[in-house]
């Protein structure tokens, strides 16, 4: 059967006018009778109820709150994919359990990967340290004290080889959470695969590579906005030709949320960023259907369970319509939004840390109800440090219990048709459209960044949340409600080997001392020449640069001479 609006035309409205009139009369009678009498005896606890993103919440929802067009709900695997990108969802294939890991040297993180795989993890996700994220070498003065602290340190190709030693990259997908220097890590990953004789078209996974959200939220960048966009364009173009199963960008609402945005802003800003990338790549002459199937997304799963489920559904629906109606996509794969979810690190608390297990479980539940393709569950100790082995194992077991013990994967989109969830989905979809109009009126995402629009929106929301939390209007158990000052829960936390930084710097020095100097210089000269040609693709030159054992810092340092640096205008 064909997909699309022909289905909408062939099906009746969900609720007939007769039914809606009956529901309206019944609701009015109930409000004037049972409800009024009960409220007189026992008033509600609040004058106003709102969702986590501030949407008003009615007391009760009825068929009148369902969308008028059944096709907006539809069926899984069929446009507009509200109920999921695939017809069978978890009945055919479970979500990928992708716990993030990264600390110290590559060998230390590799050991953690091997442990997690042995515990049943089905995908790898790599966390990198701050110097690697910022394109700095471990021996840079700015890196002192940060090497391997919040992620694994990667300077040169041998580091990457050690990171994936003994791991079959054709049979496990790898996500790399990195942005400004992502294309260099991708080049190293390609070198490893080629050296092992892998077929690049069999590799699966993603680099995050979502540089626009860095200027909006996470604040990790190397170059100005426009050359950074060029790098994203080049990675998308390269992967569309050489890596058919690989996702060259993972558009991240997660970090927008962690910066203080609400659920609506998270998905609206992510859709605006998506539009900017697609416009940029298609303007370079690449057909939308050749690269859009490999776009992927990364969202947070926050505390408001029903709004989070609706958020994922609204994002899928808006994306499908945008890709078809605005960009002319005709391949169904180009319209199917696929996303990885992570539970919300910002909700974890140091007081009463065992409560974090409950928070993470409920957030994971929302992600599964919302149809996530892969999921990371946070460790209970992440308010203190990167997670311990015990905490990561428990977080993985949380996913496995949801998958194997609850029966939840047996039914696709089990909250579909809920009067409340469908109404929230529609409200959030309209909210995305409203934000997109504002952003387009400013001249698009880059112009809106330069005008500080996103930064102001997020900071205002973050301030409002902090104010409500401080006043107790927004309860946080153990922090501003049910506080137990005498409680002291001792938990195991991760500790970094203090010698790890010195070992990493020693390896970097050894690689640089032993490399072919002529090859390294030739590779750097070629990279700079390619960078000066705005129509050339940087990826082949970067692959040769890392093969010549040029370091992360050497590559980014040289390219600053071509691309320049970026300094943000502060927003108050």
Secondary structure, DSSP 8 states (H G I E B T S, - for coil): ---SHHHHHHS--SS-HHHHHHHHHHHHHHIIIIIHHHHHHS--S-S--B-TT--B--S---GGGS-S-GGGT--TTSTT-TT-SSSSGGGTS--EE--EE--SSHHHHHHHHHHHHHTT--EEEEEB-HHHHTT--TTSGGGTTTTTTSSB---SHHHHHHHTTT--TTTSEEEEE--TTHHHHHHHHHHHHHHTT--GGG--EEE----HHIIIII---SS-HHHHHHHHHHHHHHHHHH-TTEESEEEESHHHHHTT--HHHHHHHHHHHHHHHHHHHHHTT--HHHHGGGEEEEEEE-S-HHHHHHHHHHHHHHHHHHHHHTT---SHHHH---EEEEE-GGG--STTTTHHHHHHHHHHHHHHHTT-SEEE---TTTTTSS--HHHHHHHHHHHHHHHHHS-GGGSTTTTTT-HHHHHHHHHHHHHHHHHHHHHHHHTSHHHHHHTTHHHHHHHHHHHHHHHHHHHTSS--BTTTBS--TT-----------TTHHHHHHHHHHHHHHHS-HHHHHHHHHHHHHHHH-TTS-HHHHHHHHHHTT--HHHHHHHHHHHH---------
